[in-house]
């Protein structure tokens, strides 16, 4: 199988060589020649994929995509760069990201922003969890959210924005995160499918303002939440947030901790909320120390 793939690549490389004069006319022109080369590369790449030589398969798909670009066949090239990404994903995440960037560039030039958004999200996911390149992940999650929003795909836009805002907050960019949570809330208001998640969005937004030390903004959002969501006043989120704002204003760590403990008994706090709540608690302690 490998020798067959190598033979296909040798034939592809020969096809991909520039031709001129009578040879060029006889072969049907550069575009036809490059398309034949890309087909041979793709056939070889699939053989490497079957043999689980994924890095080599990815490299070969990349060569096929480049032939398609040179043949002015960008639609096919975008799809082939995606195939390269799939091969690299488990073996070479950095190269996987480069292949995705190539594909996304093609899709967006062709006006395929919905498809571009899908792969921007995929790209950001690798950057967050595998490469731990948080600034790039934040940037690409936000772009994916913007592109989905332009396409009126509100649920997918929110999914992207949430990942962006969560990372911004964990990086202690609380006010930037708050702006993204506001977008998420605006997308969710009046939408039956996303209305149920409003309480959690308000909770995260207000926690960001508290972590940033802005109790005025936190109180204002709490009032907005009561007006925009008729069920919010009876929720545990409202009880918690109202008490936390008071505790922060009073500098009362014991009350703050007690309210968090009571909430956690019924609504288990996830890692994000626990991290931000600890940051708010630490800020109360620091304020107490400054007074001593």
N, C-alpha and C positions, 0 to 999 in steps of 0.2 A: 504493500500500500504506500509506503514511504517513497520507494523508488518510483512508483507511478506518479506521485505528487511532484517529485523532483523533476521528472520528465516533462510534466505539464508546465512547471515553472520555467524550465529551459525554453520551451516553445513560446511561452508568454513573453519572456524577455526578448526573444528574437522578434516577435510580432511588434513589441513596443518600441523597437529601434526606429528612428526617423528614416523615412525613405524619400527618394527624390526622382524626378524625371519619369522615364518609362515605367520603372518599378512601382512608383507611387500611383500612376494611372492604372497599371495592371492590378494592383491590390485594392483599388476602389477608394483610395484616399486615406488620409491619416485617421479620420474618425472611425471608419470601418475597421481599420487595422487595430486601433486602440480598443475598440469594443470587443474584438476577437481576443485580444490579450487579456482584457478584464475577465472575460468568460473563462479563460484557461486558469487565471489566478484564482477565481472563485471555486472552480472545480478542485484545484489543488488544496485550497484552504479548507474545504469541506472534508477532504481526505485526512488532513492533519487534525481536524476537529474530531473525526471518528477515531483517530489514534490517540486522542487526548493530549496532543501536543498543542496546547491552547495558545501559548505565546507565539509559536510559529504560525499557527492558523491566523491569529490576529494580525501578524506582520503581513501575511499573504493577502488577507482581505484589504488591508491598508493599501497595498500595491494595486489591487484591483480598483479600489475607489479612486486612487490617483489617476489611473488610466481613464476612468469614466469622467473625471473632472477635465482632463486634457482633451477628451473627446466631446466636451461641452454637454455631457449627459449628467447634469448635477442631481436630478431627481434620483437616478439609480445610485449615484455616488453617496448621497445621504443615507440611503438604506444600507449600503455596503459598509460605510463607516460604523453604522449601528451594529452590524454583524461583527466587526472588529472589536467594538466595545464589549459585546457579549463574551467573546473569547478572552479578552484581557481581564474581565471583571474579577474573576477569582484568582488570577495569577499575577496580574500586573496593574494594580489600581491606578497608578499614575498615568500609564499609557491608556487605560480605559477612559480616564477623564479627557485626555487629549483627543481620543477618537470621538467622544461625545461632543466636545467643543466643535470639532470639524462638522459633525452632522447637524448640530444646532445652527451653526452659521449658515449652512446650506438651506435648512428648513425655513429659517426666518427671512433669508433673501428671497425665497420663493413665496413668502407670505403665509407660511404654515405655522403661525404662532401657537396654535393650540398644541400641535405636535412638538414644537420647540419647548413649550412650557413643560410638557410631560418629561422630556429628557433633561431640562434644567433641574427639575425636582430630583431625578435620578442622579444627576451630577452632584448636586448639593448633598444628597444622602451619603454618597461615597466620601465626599470631602469631610462631612461631619464624623461619621462612624469609623471610617477606615483610615483616612489620611489625617484626621483631626485638624484640618485646616479650617478653623471656625470662621475667620473673616470671609473666606471665599464661600463657605457654606451659607452664611448669613446673606451675602450678596445674591447668590443664585436662588435661594429660597424666595427672596423678595422679588426678584425678576420673574420667577415662575408665577408667583401670586399676581403680579401686575398683568402678565400676559393672559392668565386665566380670567382675570377680571375683565379685560378688554373683550374677551370672548363670551362674557356673561356666564361663565362656569363658576358660580359663586361658591359652591361647596369645595371645589378643587382649589379655588383661590384662597379660601379660608384655611384649608389644610396646609398650603404652602406658607401663608402668612403666620400661622401658629408656630410652625417650626422655626421661622425667621425670628419672631418675637421672643420665643422661649430662649433661643440662643443669645439674643441681644441682652436679655435680662440676666442670664447666667454669666455674661461677660460684664455685668454691672452697668450696662448702658440702659438704665431703667426708663429714662424719659423717651429715648428712641423706641424702646420696646412698647412703651405706652401708646405711642402714635400708631404703631402697627396693630395693637389690640383694638384701638378705636376703629381702624379700618375693618377689622374682623366683625366688630359689633355692628357697624353700619351695614355690612353685607348680610348680617343675620337678622336684623330687624324686619319684621313683616314676612319673613320666609319660614313657612311652616316646617320645612325639613331641618332648619338649623336653629329654630327658636328655642328648642330644648337646651341648647348648649350656652345660651346667653349668660346664665348665672355663673358658669365657670369663667367665661370671658370677662365679666365684670369683676369677679374675684381676682383674676390675674392683673387686670388693669389697675385696680385699687392697691393691690400689694406692691405693684411697681412704683406708684406714687408715694406710698409709705416708705419703701426702701430708698427712694430719692429724697426723703425728708419733706415732702410736700403734702401736708395734711389738709391744706385748703383745697387742693385739686382732688384729693381722695374724697373729701366730704361732698364736693360738687358732683363727682361721678356717682356717688351713692344716691344723691337726690335725683340725678338723671335716670339712674337705673329704676328707681321707684316709679317714675313717670312713664318710662318706656316699656317696662315689663310689669304687668299688673300682678303677677304671681311672686314677684321678688320679695315683697315685704314679709311674706310668710315663710321664706326659705331660711335654711340654716346659714347660707352664705351671707344673707343680710344681717342676721344676728351676730355672726362672727365679725364681719367687717365693721359694723357699728361699734362693737366692743373694742376691737383692735385700734380703731381711730382714737377712741377715748383714752385707751391705755397709752398710746404713743404720745398724745397731747399732754397727759398727766405724768409721763415718764414712769409708768407703773409696770415694772417687769413681771411682778407676780400675777397681776390681773391678765397681762398679755399671755403669759405661759398657760394660765388656767383656761383661758378661752380657747387657745389652740388645742389643748389637751381634750377639752370637752367636744370640740368639733371633730377631732380625729377619731373619737370613739365611734362615731356614726358615719362619718365620711372620711375614709382613710386618705391621708395626705400623701401625694406622690412626691418623688424626689425633687422635682422643680419647686413645688410649693414649700417643701421643708427647707430647701436651700435659701429661698428668698425670705421666708419667715425668720430663719436664723440670722440673716443679714439685718433685718429690721430690729430684732431683739438685741443684736450687738450694737446697733446704732443708739438704742435706748441706754444701754450700759455706758457707752462712750459719752453720751450727753450727761449722765449722772456723774461720771468721773470728772468731767469738765467743771461741774458745779462744786466739787469738793476742794 
